[in-house]
């Protein structure tokens, strides 16, 4: 959360998409990450295909930030 907060509060970094990978199923954790600006919250274990799709969906966001 500290790293996510740092990235999203820094104007030079705030446009970088951040995907949280966590073992937590706690809704509060998910809500806090969303509120801090996480692009996506994924619970482990996850399938490779899911992760690949998330990364592919972030590419336009990365290009827009550059």
PyMOL Python script that loads the backbone (N, CA, C, O; Angstrom):
from pymol import cmd

cmd.read_pdbstr("""\
ATOM      1  N   UNK A   1       0.823  -1.189   0.000  1.00  0.00           N
ATOM      2  CA  UNK A   1       0.000   0.000   0.000  1.00  0.00           C
ATOM      3  C   UNK A   1       0.864   1.248   0.000  1.00  0.00           C
ATOM      4  O   UNK A   1       0.527   2.238  -0.650  1.00  0.00           O
ATOM      5  N   UNK A   2       1.970   1.209   0.721  1.00  0.00           N
ATOM      6  CA  UNK A   2       2.840   2.380   0.771  1.00  0.00           C
ATOM      7  C   UNK A   2       3.415   2.685  -0.610  1.00  0.00           C
ATOM      8  O   UNK A   2       3.466   3.842  -1.027  1.00  0.00           O
ATOM      9  N   UNK A   3       3.838   1.659  -1.304  1.00  0.00           N
ATOM     10  CA  UNK A   3       4.398   1.859  -2.639  1.00  0.00           C
ATOM     11  C   UNK A   3       3.332   2.357  -3.597  1.00  0.00           C
ATOM     12  O   UNK A   3       3.587   3.271  -4.382  1.00  0.00           O
ATOM     13  N   UNK A   4       2.146   1.776  -3.547  1.00  0.00           N
ATOM     14  CA  UNK A   4       1.045   2.221  -4.389  1.00  0.00           C
ATOM     15  C   UNK A   4       0.716   3.684  -4.101  1.00  0.00           C
ATOM     16  O   UNK A   4       0.535   4.472  -5.029  1.00  0.00           O
ATOM     17  N   UNK A   5       0.640   4.043  -2.851  1.00  0.00           N
ATOM     18  CA  UNK A   5       0.355   5.421  -2.461  1.00  0.00           C
ATOM     19  C   UNK A   5       1.448   6.366  -2.975  1.00  0.00           C
ATOM     20  O   UNK A   5       1.144   7.453  -3.465  1.00  0.00           O
ATOM     21  N   UNK A   6       2.709   5.960  -2.866  1.00  0.00           N
ATOM     22  CA  UNK A   6       3.814   6.781  -3.344  1.00  0.00           C
ATOM     23  C   UNK A   6       3.710   6.998  -4.849  1.00  0.00           C
ATOM     24  O   UNK A   6       3.828   8.126  -5.329  1.00  0.00           O
ATOM     25  N   UNK A   7       3.488   5.918  -5.588  1.00  0.00           N
ATOM     26  CA  UNK A   7       3.404   6.016  -7.051  1.00  0.00           C
ATOM     27  C   UNK A   7       2.258   6.933  -7.460  1.00  0.00           C
ATOM     28  O   UNK A   7       2.438   7.814  -8.301  1.00  0.00           O
ATOM     29  N   UNK A   8       1.094   6.734  -6.878  1.00  0.00           N
ATOM     30  CA  UNK A   8      -0.084   7.492  -7.288  1.00  0.00           C
ATOM     31  C   UNK A   8      -0.082   8.934  -6.793  1.00  0.00           C
ATOM     32  O   UNK A   8      -0.796   9.770  -7.346  1.00  0.00           O
ATOM     33  N   UNK A   9       0.707   9.243  -5.763  1.00  0.00           N
ATOM     34  CA  UNK A   9       0.762  10.622  -5.274  1.00  0.00           C
ATOM     35  C   UNK A   9       1.885  11.420  -5.938  1.00  0.00           C
ATOM     36  O   UNK A   9       1.974  12.632  -5.744  1.00  0.00           O
ATOM     37  N   UNK A  10       2.729  10.767  -6.707  1.00  0.00           N
ATOM     38  CA  UNK A  10       3.825  11.433  -7.405  1.00  0.00           C
ATOM     39  C   UNK A  10       3.365  11.777  -8.823  1.00  0.00           C
ATOM     40  O   UNK A  10       3.076  10.871  -9.604  1.00  0.00           O
ATOM     41  N   UNK A  11       3.289  13.061  -9.173  1.00  0.00           N
ATOM     42  CA  UNK A  11       2.783  13.454 -10.500  1.00  0.00           C
ATOM     43  C   UNK A  11       3.536  12.818 -11.668  1.00  0.00           C
ATOM     44  O   UNK A  11       2.945  12.561 -12.717  1.00  0.00           O
ATOM     45  N   UNK A  12       4.823  12.564 -11.497  1.00  0.00           N
ATOM     46  CA  UNK A  12       5.607  11.962 -12.579  1.00  0.00           C
ATOM     47  C   UNK A  12       5.313  10.477 -12.753  1.00  0.00           C
ATOM     48  O   UNK A  12       5.556   9.924 -13.825  1.00  0.00           O
ATOM     49  N   UNK A  13       4.797   9.828 -11.725  1.00  0.00           N
ATOM     50  CA  UNK A  13       4.562   8.388 -11.754  1.00  0.00           C
ATOM     51  C   UNK A  13       3.086   8.014 -11.757  1.00  0.00           C
ATOM     52  O   UNK A  13       2.738   6.870 -12.049  1.00  0.00           O
ATOM     53  N   UNK A  14       2.226   8.952 -11.439  1.00  0.00           N
ATOM     54  CA  UNK A  14       0.818   8.636 -11.172  1.00  0.00           C
ATOM     55  C   UNK A  14       0.079   7.971 -12.328  1.00  0.00           C
ATOM     56  O   UNK A  14      -0.918   7.285 -12.101  1.00  0.00           O
ATOM     57  N   UNK A  15       0.538   8.156 -13.549  1.00  0.00           N
ATOM     58  CA  UNK A  15      -0.134   7.543 -14.688  1.00  0.00           C
ATOM     59  C   UNK A  15       0.262   6.102 -14.950  1.00  0.00           C
ATOM     60  O   UNK A  15      -0.293   5.457 -15.840  1.00  0.00           O
ATOM     61  N   UNK A  16       1.213   5.595 -14.188  1.00  0.00           N
ATOM     62  CA  UNK A  16       1.671   4.220 -14.372  1.00  0.00           C
ATOM     63  C   UNK A  16       0.619   3.269 -13.813  1.00  0.00           C
ATOM     64  O   UNK A  16       0.231   3.394 -12.651  1.00  0.00           O
ATOM     65  N   UNK A  17       0.153   2.319 -14.624  1.00  0.00           N
ATOM     66  CA  UNK A  17      -0.817   1.354 -14.103  1.00  0.00           C
ATOM     67  C   UNK A  17      -0.158   0.424 -13.084  1.00  0.00           C
ATOM     68  O   UNK A  17       0.966  -0.034 -13.288  1.00  0.00           O
ATOM     69  N   UNK A  18      -0.862   0.151 -11.996  1.00  0.00           N
ATOM     70  CA  UNK A  18      -0.343  -0.711 -10.936  1.00  0.00           C
ATOM     71  C   UNK A  18      -1.324  -1.857 -10.725  1.00  0.00           C
ATOM     72  O   UNK A  18      -2.503  -1.642 -10.445  1.00  0.00           O
ATOM     73  N   UNK A  19      -0.814  -3.075 -10.864  1.00  0.00           N
ATOM     74  CA  UNK A  19      -1.616  -4.278 -10.631  1.00  0.00           C
ATOM     75  C   UNK A  19      -1.146  -4.884  -9.315  1.00  0.00           C
ATOM     76  O   UNK A  19       0.036  -5.182  -9.145  1.00  0.00           O
ATOM     77  N   UNK A  20      -2.074  -5.062  -8.392  1.00  0.00           N
ATOM     78  CA  UNK A  20      -1.765  -5.643  -7.091  1.00  0.00           C
ATOM     79  C   UNK A  20      -1.973  -7.156  -7.169  1.00  0.00           C
ATOM     80  O   UNK A  20      -3.044  -7.623  -7.556  1.00  0.00           O
ATOM     81  N   UNK A  21      -0.946  -7.913  -6.799  1.00  0.00           N
ATOM     82  CA  UNK A  21      -1.040  -9.368  -6.707  1.00  0.00           C
ATOM     83  C   UNK A  21      -0.978  -9.712  -5.223  1.00  0.00           C
ATOM     84  O   UNK A  21       0.018  -9.426  -4.559  1.00  0.00           O
ATOM     85  N   UNK A  22      -2.033 -10.320  -4.706  1.00  0.00           N
ATOM     86  CA  UNK A  22      -2.114 -10.561  -3.267  1.00  0.00           C
ATOM     87  C   UNK A  22      -2.792 -11.896  -2.964  1.00  0.00           C
ATOM     88  O   UNK A  22      -3.570 -12.411  -3.767  1.00  0.00           O
ATOM     89  N   UNK A  23      -2.487 -12.436  -1.806  1.00  0.00           N
ATOM     90  CA  UNK A  23      -3.190 -13.630  -1.350  1.00  0.00           C
ATOM     91  C   UNK A  23      -4.441 -13.254  -0.560  1.00  0.00           C
ATOM     92  O   UNK A  23      -5.262 -14.116  -0.249  1.00  0.00           O
ATOM     93  N   UNK A  24      -4.586 -11.984  -0.238  1.00  0.00           N
ATOM     94  CA  UNK A  24      -5.699 -11.523   0.587  1.00  0.00           C
ATOM     95  C   UNK A  24      -7.024 -11.544  -0.177  1.00  0.00           C
ATOM     96  O   UNK A  24      -7.108 -11.084  -1.315  1.00  0.00           O
ATOM     97  N   UNK A  25      -8.038 -12.077   0.462  1.00  0.00           N
ATOM     98  CA  UNK A  25      -9.396 -12.044  -0.081  1.00  0.00           C
ATOM     99  C   UNK A  25     -10.244 -11.017   0.658  1.00  0.00           C
ATOM    100  O   UNK A  25     -11.456 -10.944   0.456  1.00  0.00           O
ATOM    101  N   UNK A  26      -9.612 -10.234   1.507  1.00  0.00           N
ATOM    102  CA  UNK A  26     -10.292  -9.245   2.325  1.00  0.00           C
ATOM    103  C   UNK A  26     -10.797  -8.099   1.446  1.00  0.00           C
ATOM    104  O   UNK A  26     -10.016  -7.453   0.748  1.00  0.00           O
ATOM    105  N   UNK A  27     -12.115  -7.850   1.485  1.00  0.00           N
ATOM    106  CA  UNK A  27     -12.707  -6.789   0.669  1.00  0.00           C
ATOM    107  C   UNK A  27     -12.124  -5.426   1.007  1.00  0.00           C
ATOM    108  O   UNK A  27     -11.968  -4.581   0.126  1.00  0.00           O
ATOM    109  N   UNK A  28     -11.802  -5.206   2.281  1.00  0.00           N
ATOM    110  CA  UNK A  28     -11.242  -3.919   2.671  1.00  0.00           C
ATOM    111  C   UNK A  28      -9.901  -3.680   1.978  1.00  0.00           C
ATOM    112  O   UNK A  28      -9.620  -2.564   1.540  1.00  0.00           O
ATOM    113  N   UNK A  29      -9.066  -4.727   1.876  1.00  0.00           N
ATOM    114  CA  UNK A  29      -7.787  -4.599   1.169  1.00  0.00           C
ATOM    115  C   UNK A  29      -8.024  -4.192  -0.275  1.00  0.00           C
ATOM    116  O   UNK A  29      -7.346  -3.312  -0.804  1.00  0.00           O
ATOM    117  N   UNK A  30      -8.994  -4.842  -0.908  1.00  0.00           N
ATOM    118  CA  UNK A  30      -9.313  -4.534  -2.302  1.00  0.00           C
ATOM    119  C   UNK A  30      -9.801  -3.095  -2.446  1.00  0.00           C
ATOM    120  O   UNK A  30      -9.400  -2.385  -3.368  1.00  0.00           O
ATOM    121  N   UNK A  31     -10.664  -2.674  -1.531  1.00  0.00           N
ATOM    122  CA  UNK A  31     -11.220  -1.319  -1.588  1.00  0.00           C
ATOM    123  C   UNK A  31     -10.148  -0.261  -1.366  1.00  0.00           C
ATOM    124  O   UNK A  31     -10.137   0.768  -2.041  1.00  0.00           O
ATOM    125  N   UNK A  32      -9.248  -0.513  -0.421  1.00  0.00           N
ATOM    126  CA  UNK A  32      -8.174   0.444  -0.155  1.00  0.00           C
ATOM    127  C   UNK A  32      -7.285   0.581  -1.382  1.00  0.00           C
ATOM    128  O   UNK A  32      -6.927   1.695  -1.764  1.00  0.00           O
ATOM    129  N   UNK A  33      -6.931  -0.520  -1.993  1.00  0.00           N
ATOM    130  CA  UNK A  33      -6.080  -0.470  -3.185  1.00  0.00           C
ATOM    131  C   UNK A  33      -6.786   0.264  -4.327  1.00  0.00           C
ATOM    132  O   UNK A  33      -6.159   1.045  -5.044  1.00  0.00           O
ATOM    133  N   UNK A  34      -8.059   0.023  -4.495  1.00  0.00           N
ATOM    134  CA  UNK A  34      -8.826   0.732  -5.529  1.00  0.00           C
ATOM    135  C   UNK A  34      -8.852   2.224  -5.224  1.00  0.00           C
ATOM    136  O   UNK A  34      -8.666   3.045  -6.123  1.00  0.00           O
ATOM    137  N   UNK A  35      -9.078   2.574  -3.984  1.00  0.00           N
ATOM    138  CA  UNK A  35      -9.138   3.978  -3.581  1.00  0.00           C
ATOM    139  C   UNK A  35      -7.785   4.664  -3.788  1.00  0.00           C
ATOM    140  O   UNK A  35      -7.734   5.845  -4.132  1.00  0.00           O
ATOM    141  N   UNK A  36      -6.700   3.931  -3.581  1.00  0.00           N
ATOM    142  CA  UNK A  36      -5.364   4.489  -3.781  1.00  0.00           C
ATOM    143  C   UNK A  36      -4.982   4.584  -5.252  1.00  0.00           C
ATOM    144  O   UNK A  36      -3.984   5.216  -5.600  1.00  0.00           O
ATOM    145  N   UNK A  37      -5.786   3.947  -6.124  1.00  0.00           N
ATOM    146  CA  UNK A  37      -5.539   4.087  -7.559  1.00  0.00           C
ATOM    147  C   UNK A  37      -5.020   2.862  -8.272  1.00  0.00           C
ATOM    148  O   UNK A  37      -4.544   2.968  -9.403  1.00  0.00           O
ATOM    149  N   UNK A  38      -5.097   1.693  -7.642  1.00  0.00           N
ATOM    150  CA  UNK A  38      -4.657   0.473  -8.323  1.00  0.00           C
ATOM    151  C   UNK A  38      -5.493   0.241  -9.573  1.00  0.00           C
ATOM    152  O   UNK A  38      -6.708   0.438  -9.566  1.00  0.00           O
ATOM    153  N   UNK A  39      -4.839  -0.175 -10.633  1.00  0.00           N
ATOM    154  CA  UNK A  39      -5.523  -0.476 -11.882  1.00  0.00           C
ATOM    155  C   UNK A  39      -6.314  -1.763 -11.764  1.00  0.00           C
ATOM    156  O   UNK A  39      -7.412  -1.886 -12.308  1.00  0.00           O
ATOM    157  N   UNK A  40      -5.745  -2.719 -11.048  1.00  0.00           N
ATOM    158  CA  UNK A  40      -6.389  -4.029 -10.893  1.00  0.00           C
ATOM    159  C   UNK A  40      -5.884  -4.688  -9.622  1.00  0.00           C
ATOM    160  O   UNK A  40      -4.746  -4.461  -9.212  1.00  0.00           O
ATOM    161  N   UNK A  41      -6.715  -5.494  -9.003  1.00  0.00           N
ATOM    162  CA  UNK A  41      -6.361  -6.264  -7.818  1.00  0.00           C
ATOM    163  C   UNK A  41      -6.595  -7.723  -8.175  1.00  0.00           C
ATOM    164  O   UNK A  41      -7.722  -8.116  -8.474  1.00  0.00           O
ATOM    165  N   UNK A  42      -5.544  -8.526  -8.147  1.00  0.00           N
ATOM    166  CA  UNK A  42      -5.659  -9.948  -8.480  1.00  0.00           C
ATOM    167  C   UNK A  42      -5.278 -10.782  -7.266  1.00  0.00           C
ATOM    168  O   UNK A  42      -4.285 -10.513  -6.590  1.00  0.00           O
ATOM    169  N   UNK A  43      -6.087 -11.794  -7.010  1.00  0.00           N
ATOM    170  CA  UNK A  43      -5.795 -12.705  -5.908  1.00  0.00           C
ATOM    171  C   UNK A  43      -5.006 -13.900  -6.417  1.00  0.00           C
ATOM    172  O   UNK A  43      -5.326 -14.489  -7.449  1.00  0.00           O
ATOM    173  N   UNK A  44      -3.966 -14.241  -5.667  1.00  0.00           N
ATOM    174  CA  UNK A  44      -3.210 -15.454  -5.975  1.00  0.00           C
ATOM    175  C   UNK A  44      -3.989 -16.629  -5.431  1.00  0.00           C
ATOM    176  O   UNK A  44      -4.721 -16.418  -4.464  1.00  0.00           O
ATOM    177  N   UNK A  45      -3.916 -17.805  -5.926  1.00  0.00           N
ATOM    178  CA  UNK A  45      -3.206 -18.104  -7.164  1.00  0.00           C
ATOM    179  C   UNK A  45      -4.010 -17.622  -8.369  1.00  0.00           C
ATOM    180  O   UNK A  45      -5.241 -17.632  -8.357  1.00  0.00           O
ATOM    181  N   UNK A  46      -3.324 -17.220  -9.363  1.00  0.00           N
ATOM    182  CA  UNK A  46      -3.962 -16.755 -10.584  1.00  0.00           C
ATOM    183  C   UNK A  46      -3.378 -17.549 -11.746  1.00  0.00           C
ATOM    184  O   UNK A  46      -2.276 -18.090 -11.661  1.00  0.00           O
ATOM    185  N   UNK A  47      -4.114 -17.603 -12.794  1.00  0.00           N
ATOM    186  CA  UNK A  47      -3.643 -18.316 -13.982  1.00  0.00           C
ATOM    187  C   UNK A  47      -2.792 -17.382 -14.835  1.00  0.00           C
ATOM    188  O   UNK A  47      -3.012 -16.171 -14.863  1.00  0.00           O
ATOM    189  N   UNK A  48      -1.833 -17.955 -15.518  1.00  0.00           N
ATOM    190  CA  UNK A  48      -0.956 -17.184 -16.388  1.00  0.00           C
ATOM    191  C   UNK A  48      -1.771 -16.361 -17.386  1.00  0.00           C
ATOM    192  O   UNK A  48      -1.448 -15.203 -17.651  1.00  0.00           O
ATOM    193  N   UNK A  49      -2.812 -16.952 -17.928  1.00  0.00           N
ATOM    194  CA  UNK A  49      -3.634 -16.271 -18.930  1.00  0.00           C
ATOM    195  C   UNK A  49      -4.271 -14.999 -18.365  1.00  0.00           C
ATOM    196  O   UNK A  49      -4.366 -13.980 -19.049  1.00  0.00           O
ATOM    197  N   UNK A  50      -4.706 -15.078 -17.101  1.00  0.00           N
ATOM    198  CA  UNK A  50      -5.298 -13.894 -16.463  1.00  0.00           C
ATOM    199  C   UNK A  50      -4.269 -12.772 -16.361  1.00  0.00           C
ATOM    200  O   UNK A  50      -4.545 -11.624 -16.709  1.00  0.00           O
ATOM    201  N   UNK A  51      -3.083 -13.123 -15.880  1.00  0.00           N
ATOM    202  CA  UNK A  51      -2.033 -12.129 -15.722  1.00  0.00           C
ATOM    203  C   UNK A  51      -1.651 -11.536 -17.077  1.00  0.00           C
ATOM    204  O   UNK A  51      -1.486 -10.322 -17.196  1.00  0.00           O
ATOM    205  N   UNK A  52      -1.510 -12.373 -18.088  1.00  0.00           N
ATOM    206  CA  UNK A  52      -1.171 -11.916 -19.438  1.00  0.00           C
ATOM    207  C   UNK A  52      -2.211 -10.927 -19.942  1.00  0.00           C
ATOM    208  O   UNK A  52      -1.859  -9.891 -20.506  1.00  0.00           O
ATOM    209  N   UNK A  53      -3.491 -11.237 -19.744  1.00  0.00           N
ATOM    210  CA  UNK A  53      -4.559 -10.354 -20.207  1.00  0.00           C
ATOM    211  C   UNK A  53      -4.534  -9.013 -19.483  1.00  0.00           C
ATOM    212  O   UNK A  53      -4.773  -7.970 -20.091  1.00  0.00           O
ATOM    213  N   UNK A  54      -4.247  -9.041 -18.193  1.00  0.00           N
ATOM    214  CA  UNK A  54      -4.160  -7.792 -17.430  1.00  0.00           C
ATOM    215  C   UNK A  54      -3.013  -6.937 -17.973  1.00  0.00           C
ATOM    216  O   UNK A  54      -3.173  -5.732 -18.169  1.00  0.00           O
ATOM    217  N   UNK A  55      -1.871  -7.553 -18.212  1.00  0.00           N
ATOM    218  CA  UNK A  55      -0.726  -6.810 -18.738  1.00  0.00           C
ATOM    219  C   UNK A  55      -1.066  -6.250 -20.115  1.00  0.00           C
ATOM    220  O   UNK A  55      -0.751  -5.095 -20.398  1.00  0.00           O
ATOM    221  N   UNK A  56      -1.689  -7.026 -20.958  1.00  0.00           N
ATOM    222  CA  UNK A  56      -2.090  -6.532 -22.288  1.00  0.00           C
ATOM    223  C   UNK A  56      -3.040  -5.344 -22.182  1.00  0.00           C
ATOM    224  O   UNK A  56      -2.942  -4.398 -22.964  1.00  0.00           O
ATOM    225  N   UNK A  57      -3.950  -5.389 -21.228  1.00  0.00           N
ATOM    226  CA  UNK A  57      -4.894  -4.281 -21.054  1.00  0.00           C
ATOM    227  C   UNK A  57      -4.220  -3.030 -20.506  1.00  0.00           C
ATOM    228  O   UNK A  57      -4.735  -1.924 -20.672  1.00  0.00           O
ATOM    229  N   UNK A  58      -3.077  -3.195 -19.857  1.00  0.00           N
ATOM    230  CA  UNK A  58      -2.353  -2.045 -19.313  1.00  0.00           C
ATOM    231  C   UNK A  58      -1.470  -1.363 -20.356  1.00  0.00           C
ATOM    232  O   UNK A  58      -1.086  -0.208 -20.169  1.00  0.00           O
ATOM    233  N   UNK A  59      -1.147  -2.039 -21.431  1.00  0.00           N
ATOM    234  CA  UNK A  59      -0.243  -1.470 -22.440  1.00  0.00           C
ATOM    235  C   UNK A  59      -0.736  -0.125 -22.964  1.00  0.00           C
ATOM    236  O   UNK A  59       0.064   0.807 -23.051  1.00  0.00           O
ATOM    237  N   UNK A  60      -2.024   0.025 -23.320  1.00  0.00           N
ATOM    238  CA  UNK A  60      -2.469   1.354 -23.770  1.00  0.00           C
ATOM    239  C   UNK A  60      -2.316   2.428 -22.683  1.00  0.00           C
ATOM    240  O   UNK A  60      -2.049   3.588 -22.997  1.00  0.00           O
ATOM    241  N   UNK A  61      -2.480   2.056 -21.440  1.00  0.00           N
ATOM    242  CA  UNK A  61      -2.308   3.011 -20.345  1.00  0.00           C
ATOM    243  C   UNK A  61      -0.853   3.445 -20.220  1.00  0.00           C
ATOM    244  O   UNK A  61      -0.560   4.610 -19.951  1.00  0.00           O
ATOM    245  N   UNK A  62       0.047   2.499 -20.418  1.00  0.00           N
ATOM    246  CA  UNK A  62       1.479   2.801 -20.349  1.00  0.00           C
ATOM    247  C   UNK A  62       1.863   3.724 -21.502  1.00  0.00           C
ATOM    248  O   UNK A  62       2.589   4.699 -21.310  1.00  0.00           O
ATOM    249  N   UNK A  63       1.371   3.411 -22.699  1.00  0.00           N
ATOM    250  CA  UNK A  63       1.684   4.236 -23.868  1.00  0.00           C
ATOM    251  C   UNK A  63       1.133   5.649 -23.701  1.00  0.00           C
ATOM    252  O   UNK A  63       1.776   6.614 -24.112  1.00  0.00           O
ATOM    253  N   UNK A  64      -0.035   5.779 -23.110  1.00  0.00           N
ATOM    254  CA  UNK A  64      -0.634   7.091 -22.892  1.00  0.00           C
ATOM    255  C   UNK A  64       0.179   7.912 -21.904  1.00  0.00           C
ATOM    256  O   UNK A  64       0.204   9.140 -21.983  1.00  0.00           O
ATOM    257  N   UNK A  65       0.838   7.238 -20.978  1.00  0.00           N
ATOM    258  CA  UNK A  65       1.629   7.932 -19.950  1.00  0.00           C
ATOM    259  C   UNK A  65       2.975   8.402 -20.496  1.00  0.00           C
ATOM    260  O   UNK A  65       3.533   9.382 -20.001  1.00  0.00           O
ATOM    261  N   UNK A  66       3.510   7.707 -21.525  1.00  0.00           N
ATOM    262  CA  UNK A  66       4.860   8.049 -22.016  1.00  0.00           C
ATOM    263  C   UNK A  66       4.900   9.292 -22.822  1.00  0.00           C
ATOM    264  O   UNK A  66       5.967   9.690 -23.291  1.00  0.00           O
TER     265      UNK A  66
END
""", "prot")
cmd.dss("prot")
cmd.show_as("cartoon", "prot")
cmd.util.cbc("prot")
cmd.orient("prot")
